[in-house]
Amino acid sequence: MKYLFSPLLLLCALICMGACGNRSLTADSTASAATAASDSSAAKPAVATLYFVGDAMQHQAQLDRARELGAGAYSYAGCFDLIAPTVKQADYSIVNLEVPLGGGRGGYTGFPCFSAPDSFAEALKEAGFDLFLTANNHTLDRKDYGLRRTLQVLDSLQVDHIGTYADARQREQLVPFIKEVNGIKIAFLNYTYGTNGITATDGAEVSLIDRQKMEHEIKLARERGAEIVCVCVHWGVEYQLLEHQSQRDLADFLTRQGVDIIMGGHPHVIQPMHMTHNPATGRQTLLVYSLGNFISNMKTGDTRGGASLTCTIERDAEGHARVTNAFYDTFYAAKPSGGHTNFRVIPAEMADSIPAAQLAWWNTFNNAAERIFQKHNTNISRKP
Protein backbone atom coordinates (compact mmCIF):
# COMPACT_ATOMS: atom_id res chain seq x y z
CA MET A 1 0.00 0.00 0.00
CA LYS A 2 1.36 3.38 -0.96
CA TYR A 3 1.25 6.51 1.21
CA LEU A 4 1.08 9.78 -0.68
CA PHE A 5 2.06 13.06 1.00
CA SER A 6 0.98 16.34 -0.54
CA PRO A 7 3.28 19.34 -0.13
CA LEU A 8 0.68 20.85 2.19
CA LEU A 9 0.63 17.81 4.45
CA LEU A 10 4.40 17.69 4.48
CA LEU A 11 4.53 21.36 5.50
CA CYS A 12 2.02 20.78 8.32
CA ALA A 13 4.05 17.82 9.56
CA LEU A 14 7.23 19.85 9.63
CA ILE A 15 5.50 22.68 11.51
CA CYS A 16 4.08 20.21 14.01
CA MET A 17 7.46 18.57 14.53
CA GLY A 18 9.04 21.94 15.10
CA ALA A 19 6.37 22.98 17.55
CA CYS A 20 6.60 19.72 19.46
CA GLY A 21 10.35 20.00 19.51
CA ASN A 22 10.06 23.53 20.85
CA ARG A 23 7.68 22.42 23.62
CA SER A 24 10.09 19.67 24.61
CA LEU A 25 12.99 22.10 24.59
CA THR A 26 10.99 24.61 26.62
CA ALA A 27 10.06 21.96 29.21
CA ASP A 28 13.64 20.76 29.44
CA SER A 29 14.86 24.32 29.77
CA THR A 30 12.29 25.05 32.49
CA ALA A 31 13.26 21.92 34.41
CA SER A 32 16.94 22.79 34.09
CA ALA A 33 16.26 26.35 35.24
CA ALA A 34 14.26 25.09 38.22
CA THR A 35 17.04 22.69 39.17
CA ALA A 36 19.61 25.42 38.81
CA ALA A 37 17.50 27.76 40.92
CA SER A 38 17.09 25.07 43.56
CA ASP A 39 20.80 24.33 43.57
CA SER A 40 21.53 28.05 43.76
CA SER A 41 19.14 28.43 46.70
CA ALA A 42 20.67 25.46 48.51
CA ALA A 43 24.13 26.92 48.07
CA LYS A 44 23.23 30.29 49.57
CA PRO A 45 24.73 30.86 53.01
CA ALA A 46 22.13 30.68 55.78
CA VAL A 47 21.96 30.59 59.57
CA ALA A 48 19.26 29.16 61.85
CA THR A 49 19.00 28.75 65.62
CA LEU A 50 17.17 25.92 67.39
CA TYR A 51 16.07 26.01 71.04
CA PHE A 52 15.28 22.87 73.02
CA VAL A 53 13.81 22.27 76.48
CA GLY A 54 12.81 19.07 78.24
CA ASP A 55 9.66 17.63 79.76
CA ALA A 56 6.53 19.76 80.08
CA MET A 57 4.60 18.00 82.85
CA GLN A 58 1.25 18.49 84.57
CA HIS A 59 1.13 17.04 88.05
CA GLN A 60 -2.00 17.25 90.17
CA ALA A 61 -0.83 20.32 92.09
CA GLN A 62 -0.28 22.15 88.81
CA LEU A 63 -3.75 21.21 87.59
CA ASP A 64 -5.33 22.25 90.88
CA ARG A 65 -3.55 25.62 90.81
CA ALA A 66 -4.46 26.26 87.16
CA ARG A 67 -8.11 25.50 87.93
CA GLU A 68 -8.08 27.75 90.99
CA LEU A 69 -6.56 30.68 89.09
CA GLY A 70 -8.88 30.20 86.13
CA ALA A 71 -12.02 29.80 88.23
CA GLY A 72 -12.45 26.33 86.77
CA ALA A 73 -11.13 27.19 83.29
CA TYR A 74 -7.48 26.14 83.91
CA SER A 75 -5.30 29.21 83.57
CA TYR A 76 -1.55 29.00 82.91
CA ALA A 77 -1.04 32.75 83.02
CA GLY A 78 2.44 33.61 84.22
CA CYS A 79 3.93 30.13 83.83
CA PHE A 80 6.20 31.04 80.92
CA ASP A 81 6.25 34.83 80.80
CA LEU A 82 9.88 35.16 81.96
CA ILE A 83 11.31 32.58 79.58
CA ALA A 84 9.07 33.34 76.58
CA PRO A 85 11.37 36.07 75.15
CA THR A 86 14.21 33.53 74.95
CA VAL A 87 11.94 30.89 73.38
CA LYS A 88 10.73 33.37 70.76
CA GLN A 89 14.21 34.68 70.01
CA ALA A 90 15.20 31.36 68.44
CA ASP A 91 14.16 30.59 64.88
CA TYR A 92 12.53 27.30 65.92
CA SER A 93 11.79 26.06 69.46
CA ILE A 94 11.05 22.50 70.58
CA VAL A 95 9.38 21.13 73.75
CA ASN A 96 8.45 17.63 74.94
CA LEU A 97 4.71 17.54 75.69
CA GLU A 98 4.65 14.74 78.25
CA VAL A 99 0.90 14.71 78.81
CA PRO A 100 -2.02 13.74 76.60
CA LEU A 101 -4.75 16.35 76.16
CA GLY A 102 -7.65 14.21 77.30
CA GLY A 103 -10.46 16.73 76.96
CA GLY A 104 -11.69 16.08 80.47
CA ARG A 105 -12.81 12.51 79.85
CA GLY A 106 -12.14 10.79 83.16
CA GLY A 107 -11.07 14.14 84.64
CA TYR A 108 -7.75 15.94 84.42
CA THR A 109 -5.17 13.99 86.37
CA GLY A 110 -1.51 13.99 87.28
CA PHE A 111 0.81 11.07 87.97
CA PRO A 112 0.65 8.17 87.22
CA CYS A 113 -1.81 8.56 84.31
CA PHE A 114 -1.67 12.11 83.03
CA SER A 115 -4.36 14.12 81.28
CA ALA A 116 -4.09 17.89 80.82
CA PRO A 117 -6.44 20.60 79.54
CA ASP A 118 -5.99 22.11 76.10
CA SER A 119 -5.06 25.46 77.68
CA PHE A 120 -1.71 23.96 78.75
CA ALA A 121 -0.74 23.40 75.11
CA GLU A 122 -2.12 26.82 74.24
CA ALA A 123 0.16 28.40 76.87
CA LEU A 124 3.18 26.57 75.46
CA LYS A 125 2.34 27.83 71.99
CA GLU A 126 1.88 31.36 73.28
CA ALA A 127 5.30 31.10 74.94
CA GLY A 128 6.78 30.55 71.48
CA PHE A 129 7.19 26.80 71.06
CA ASP A 130 6.93 25.66 67.45
CA LEU A 131 7.39 21.86 67.62
CA PHE A 132 5.77 19.56 70.21
CA LEU A 133 7.29 16.11 70.78
CA THR A 134 4.64 13.52 71.69
CA ALA A 135 6.50 10.19 71.71
CA ASN A 136 7.00 9.50 75.41
CA ASN A 137 6.03 6.95 78.05
CA HIS A 138 2.83 8.83 78.97
CA THR A 139 1.43 9.31 75.47
CA LEU A 140 -1.11 6.47 75.91
CA ASP A 141 -2.19 7.43 79.44
CA ARG A 142 -5.65 8.13 77.97
CA LYS A 143 -5.35 5.24 75.52
CA ASP A 144 -5.89 5.66 71.78
CA TYR A 145 -8.57 8.30 72.32
CA GLY A 146 -6.24 10.58 74.25
CA LEU A 147 -3.41 10.14 71.76
CA ARG A 148 -5.63 11.02 68.80
CA ARG A 149 -7.31 13.90 70.59
CA THR A 150 -3.91 15.39 71.43
CA LEU A 151 -3.04 15.39 67.74
CA GLN A 152 -6.33 17.06 66.87
CA VAL A 153 -5.78 19.81 69.43
CA LEU A 154 -2.23 20.47 68.26
CA ASP A 155 -3.48 20.62 64.68
CA SER A 156 -6.15 23.12 65.72
CA LEU A 157 -3.44 25.25 67.34
CA GLN A 158 -1.44 25.06 64.10
CA VAL A 159 1.75 23.90 65.80
CA ASP A 160 4.07 21.22 64.47
CA HIS A 161 4.15 17.87 66.25
CA ILE A 162 5.89 14.52 65.79
CA GLY A 163 6.15 11.13 67.49
CA THR A 164 2.56 9.85 67.57
CA TYR A 165 0.05 9.33 64.79
CA ALA A 166 -3.61 8.42 64.35
CA ASP A 167 -2.53 5.14 62.75
CA ALA A 168 0.36 3.48 60.94
CA ARG A 169 -0.75 4.85 57.58
CA GLN A 170 -0.58 8.42 58.86
CA ARG A 171 2.93 7.78 60.13
CA GLU A 172 3.98 6.62 56.68
CA GLN A 173 2.51 9.79 55.21
CA LEU A 174 3.99 12.26 57.69
CA VAL A 175 7.41 10.79 58.53
CA PRO A 176 9.98 12.15 58.07
CA PHE A 177 8.91 15.63 59.15
CA ILE A 178 11.14 18.16 57.39
CA LYS A 179 10.96 21.81 58.38
CA GLU A 180 12.59 24.63 56.44
CA VAL A 181 14.08 26.99 59.02
CA ASN A 182 15.55 30.13 57.49
CA GLY A 183 15.87 28.19 54.24
CA ILE A 184 17.70 25.23 55.82
CA LYS A 185 15.87 21.91 55.54
CA ILE A 186 15.93 20.15 58.93
CA ALA A 187 14.39 16.73 59.55
CA PHE A 188 12.99 16.04 63.03
CA LEU A 189 12.29 12.50 64.24
CA ASN A 190 10.96 11.44 67.66
CA TYR A 191 11.04 8.04 69.41
CA THR A 192 10.32 6.60 72.87
CA TYR A 193 11.53 3.50 74.70
CA GLY A 194 7.95 2.54 75.61
CA THR A 195 4.54 3.59 76.95
CA ASN A 196 4.50 2.27 80.52
CA GLY A 197 3.09 -1.06 79.43
CA ILE A 198 -0.03 0.51 77.91
CA THR A 199 -0.60 -0.63 74.36
CA ALA A 200 -2.72 0.86 71.61
CA THR A 201 -5.97 -1.04 71.20
CA ASP A 202 -7.46 0.81 68.24
CA GLY A 203 -4.53 1.25 65.88
CA ALA A 204 -2.96 4.42 67.25
CA GLU A 205 0.72 4.64 66.32
CA VAL A 206 3.62 5.51 68.63
CA SER A 207 7.16 5.86 67.29
CA LEU A 208 9.06 3.37 69.43
CA ILE A 209 12.82 2.91 69.52
CA ASP A 210 13.37 0.35 66.77
CA ARG A 211 16.77 0.56 65.14
CA GLN A 212 15.66 -0.86 61.81
CA LYS A 213 12.77 1.60 61.62
CA MET A 214 14.94 4.48 62.75
CA GLU A 215 17.61 3.71 60.17
CA HIS A 216 14.96 3.62 57.45
CA GLU A 217 13.41 6.94 58.48
CA ILE A 218 16.77 8.67 58.82
CA LYS A 219 17.74 7.49 55.34
CA LEU A 220 14.37 8.61 53.99
CA ALA A 221 14.90 12.05 55.50
CA ARG A 222 18.17 12.43 53.61
CA GLU A 223 16.62 11.18 50.39
CA ARG A 224 13.90 13.80 50.71
CA GLY A 225 16.35 16.65 51.00
CA ALA A 226 17.09 17.06 54.69
CA GLU A 227 20.36 18.93 55.18
CA ILE A 228 20.34 18.36 58.94
CA VAL A 229 18.78 15.42 60.80
CA CYS A 230 17.68 15.81 64.42
CA VAL A 231 16.51 12.76 66.40
CA CYS A 232 14.73 13.40 69.72
CA VAL A 233 14.72 10.33 71.96
CA HIS A 234 12.80 9.48 75.14
CA TRP A 235 15.23 7.14 76.89
CA GLY A 236 17.40 6.41 79.91
CA VAL A 237 16.92 5.81 83.62
CA GLU A 238 14.92 8.29 85.67
CA TYR A 239 16.73 10.49 88.22
CA GLN A 240 20.25 9.40 87.17
CA LEU A 241 22.55 12.37 86.49
CA LEU A 242 24.80 10.33 84.21
CA GLU A 243 23.61 8.50 81.14
CA HIS A 244 22.96 4.76 81.09
CA GLN A 245 24.93 2.40 78.85
CA SER A 246 21.80 1.82 76.76
CA GLN A 247 21.75 5.55 75.95
CA ARG A 248 25.41 5.50 74.91
CA ASP A 249 24.82 2.47 72.69
CA LEU A 250 21.86 4.05 70.92
CA ALA A 251 23.69 7.36 70.58
CA ASP A 252 26.58 5.53 68.91
CA PHE A 253 24.14 3.87 66.52
CA LEU A 254 22.52 7.19 65.61
CA THR A 255 25.91 8.82 65.16
CA ARG A 256 26.89 6.09 62.70
CA GLN A 257 23.68 6.83 60.78
CA GLY A 258 24.95 10.37 60.27
CA VAL A 259 22.50 12.09 62.63
CA ASP A 260 23.53 15.68 63.33
CA ILE A 261 21.57 16.34 66.55
CA ILE A 262 20.55 13.76 69.18
CA MET A 263 18.34 15.30 71.84
CA GLY A 264 17.30 13.25 74.88
CA GLY A 265 14.61 13.38 77.52
CA HIS A 266 12.81 11.26 80.15
CA PRO A 267 15.17 11.01 83.15
CA HIS A 268 13.62 14.23 84.67
CA VAL A 269 17.12 15.40 85.56
CA ILE A 270 19.87 16.90 83.46
CA GLN A 271 22.58 14.72 81.94
CA PRO A 272 25.80 15.52 80.01
CA MET A 273 26.07 17.15 76.59
CA HIS A 274 28.69 16.65 73.87
CA MET A 275 29.70 18.25 70.59
CA THR A 276 32.13 15.96 68.82
CA HIS A 277 33.47 15.22 65.35
CA ASN A 278 31.54 12.51 63.51
CA PRO A 279 33.75 10.47 61.14
CA ALA A 280 30.62 9.23 59.32
CA THR A 281 29.75 12.74 58.11
CA GLY A 282 32.85 14.85 58.60
CA ARG A 283 30.64 17.22 60.61
CA GLN A 284 30.04 17.72 64.31
CA THR A 285 27.32 15.73 66.08
CA LEU A 286 25.48 17.40 68.95
CA LEU A 287 24.44 14.92 71.65
CA VAL A 288 22.39 15.81 74.74
CA TYR A 289 21.46 12.90 76.97
CA SER A 290 18.79 14.74 78.97
CA LEU A 291 17.55 18.30 79.44
CA GLY A 292 15.56 17.36 82.54
CA ASN A 293 12.20 18.91 83.38
CA PHE A 294 10.85 22.08 81.83
CA ILE A 295 7.92 22.56 84.18
CA SER A 296 6.64 20.12 86.80
CA ASN A 297 5.75 19.67 90.45
CA MET A 298 8.56 17.23 91.16
CA LYS A 299 10.09 17.78 94.56
CA THR A 300 13.64 16.42 94.77
CA GLY A 301 16.51 18.85 94.28
CA ASP A 302 17.69 17.54 90.91
CA THR A 303 14.16 17.59 89.43
CA ARG A 304 13.20 21.15 90.37
CA GLY A 305 14.81 22.71 87.33
CA GLY A 306 16.08 21.90 83.89
CA ALA A 307 18.35 22.98 81.08
CA SER A 308 17.80 24.52 77.69
CA LEU A 309 20.04 23.97 74.69
CA THR A 310 20.48 26.50 71.90
CA CYS A 311 22.36 25.49 68.78
CA THR A 312 23.32 27.27 65.60
CA ILE A 313 23.10 25.67 62.17
CA GLU A 314 24.97 27.28 59.30
CA ARG A 315 25.09 26.60 55.57
CA ASP A 316 28.20 27.83 53.79
CA ALA A 317 28.56 29.14 50.25
CA GLU A 318 29.31 25.63 48.98
CA GLY A 319 25.92 24.42 50.22
CA HIS A 320 27.15 22.45 53.25
CA ALA A 321 24.97 22.74 56.35
CA ARG A 322 26.28 21.81 59.79
CA VAL A 323 25.85 22.47 63.50
CA THR A 324 28.50 25.04 64.36
CA ASN A 325 27.80 26.11 67.93
CA ALA A 326 25.80 25.12 71.02
CA PHE A 327 25.37 26.40 74.56
CA TYR A 328 23.16 25.55 77.52
CA ASP A 329 21.38 27.54 80.18
CA THR A 330 19.49 26.48 83.31
CA PHE A 331 16.17 27.52 84.81
CA TYR A 332 14.06 26.83 87.88
CA ALA A 333 10.42 25.69 87.99
CA ALA A 334 9.15 27.77 90.89
CA LYS A 335 6.11 26.65 92.84
CA PRO A 336 3.30 29.08 93.76
CA SER A 337 4.24 31.40 96.59
CA GLY A 338 0.85 32.64 97.63
CA GLY A 339 -1.63 35.13 96.26
CA HIS A 340 -2.33 34.67 92.56
CA THR A 341 1.06 33.20 91.68
CA ASN A 342 1.29 30.16 89.46
CA PHE A 343 3.98 27.57 88.77
CA ARG A 344 6.62 29.56 86.89
CA VAL A 345 9.74 28.85 84.82
CA ILE A 346 12.46 31.28 85.91
CA PRO A 347 15.71 31.56 83.87
CA ALA A 348 19.02 31.54 85.75
CA GLU A 349 19.66 35.17 84.81
CA MET A 350 16.47 36.10 86.69
CA ALA A 351 17.17 34.06 89.80
CA ASP A 352 16.30 37.11 91.89
CA SER A 353 12.67 36.43 90.90
CA ILE A 354 12.70 33.07 92.69
CA PRO A 355 10.66 33.21 95.91
CA ALA A 356 13.00 33.57 98.88
CA ALA A 357 11.75 30.38 100.49
CA GLN A 358 12.75 28.41 97.37
CA LEU A 359 16.24 29.82 96.78
CA ALA A 360 17.88 26.92 98.59
CA TRP A 361 16.15 24.49 96.22
CA TRP A 362 17.35 26.51 93.23
CA ASN A 363 20.93 26.47 94.52
CA THR A 364 20.75 22.71 95.14
CA PHE A 365 19.56 22.08 91.58
CA ASN A 366 21.82 24.55 89.80
CA ASN A 367 25.01 23.67 91.69
CA ALA A 368 24.55 19.95 90.99
CA ALA A 369 23.81 20.64 87.33
CA GLU A 370 26.89 22.82 87.00
CA ARG A 371 29.09 20.12 88.53
CA ILE A 372 27.84 17.58 85.99
CA PHE A 373 28.17 19.92 83.02
CA GLN A 374 31.62 21.18 83.93
CA LYS A 375 32.98 17.70 84.56
CA HIS A 376 31.32 15.74 81.75
CA ASN A 377 30.34 18.10 78.91
CA THR A 378 32.38 18.18 75.71
CA ASN A 379 32.67 21.51 73.86
CA ILE A 380 29.38 22.85 75.25
CA SER A 381 29.46 25.65 77.81
CA ARG A 382 26.94 27.84 79.59
CA LYS A 383 25.20 30.64 77.72
CA PRO A 384 27.68 33.51 77.25
Buried (B, 14 or more C-beta within 10 A) or exposed (E): EEEEEEEEEEEEEEEEEEEEEEEEEEEEEEEEEEEEEEEEEBBEEBBBBBBBBBBBBBBEBBBBBBBBBBEEEBBBBBBBBBBBEBBBEBBBBBBBBBBBBBBEEBEBBBBEBBBBBBBBBBBBBBBBBBBBBBBBBBBBBBBBBBBBBBBEBBEEBEBBBBBBBBBEEBBEEEBBBBBEBEBBBBBBBBBBBBBEEBEBEEEBBBBBBEEEBBBEBBBBBBEEEBBBBBBBBBBBBEEBBBBBEEBEEBBEBBBEBBBBBBBBBBBBBBBBBBBEEBEEBEBBBBBBBBBBBBBBBBEEBBBBBBBBBBBBBBBEEEBEBBBBBBBBBBBBBBBBEEEEBBBBBBBBEEBEEBBEEBEEBBBBBBEBBBEBBEEBBEEBEBBE
